[in-house]
Amino acid sequence: MASNVAVIDYGMGNLHSVAKALEHVGAQAVAVTSDPEVILAAERVILPGVGAIRDCVSELRKLGLDRVVQQIAGEKPLLGICVGMQMLLESSEENGGVDALGLFPGDVRYFGDDLRDGDERLKVPHMGWDQVKQTIDHPLWHRIDQDARFYFVHSYYAAASKHSHLAGLCHYGVDFAAALADDFVFATQFHPEKSHTNGLQLLQNFLAWDGRW
């Protein structure tokens, strides 16, 4: 189990609920911090995010933490959550177009104002509980059932360019990436800290994950 986890604080995101959830599942020390040295010294790192991606990316870059995230992605377990996942792609069409961090090839797209599933018109944002189909056998899915339900809140969705990066799939009018994985990185569109038993299990799995799969 990880002795210390850094939750990156760049002024955006539900940081303390993530920290509380980590403590609940057994993290010995959780630092909510913007200090690059503390983040780089942690055994595992979480990049949360809520709100507009332009603001998230701007604040991350202003603090120089974009480079820290890119370094961590090649060295130790990194978990992106919600907009924290979206920032790991190349770009988003939100706000007329935003360049992101580019760890995963692909982009972030708007669900649309006339999103439908057959004859049913769907509300945007996609908000509430939905099923996630696990598309790879990954340590972060340990003890989580196929088609388990997680909690989502988002108007934009990730479209990864490489199928090999897809770790979980959800359908809401369109199929979209509910989870992405590559090397030391795992990222979820849903909020594990708000997803009760399944989300807590995923966070516990993250604490036990050494980055290999």
Secondary structure, 3 states (H helix, E strand, C coil): CCCCEEEECCCCCCHHHHHHHHHHCCCCCEEEECCHHHHHHCCEEEECCCCCHHHHHHHHHHCCHHHHHHHHCCCCCEEEECHHHHCCCCEECHHHCEECCCCCCEEEEECCCCCEECCEECCCCEEEEEEEEECCCCHHHCCCCCCEEEEEEECEEEEECCHHHEEEEEECCCEEEEEEEECCEEEECCCHHHCHHHHHHHHHHHHHCCCCC
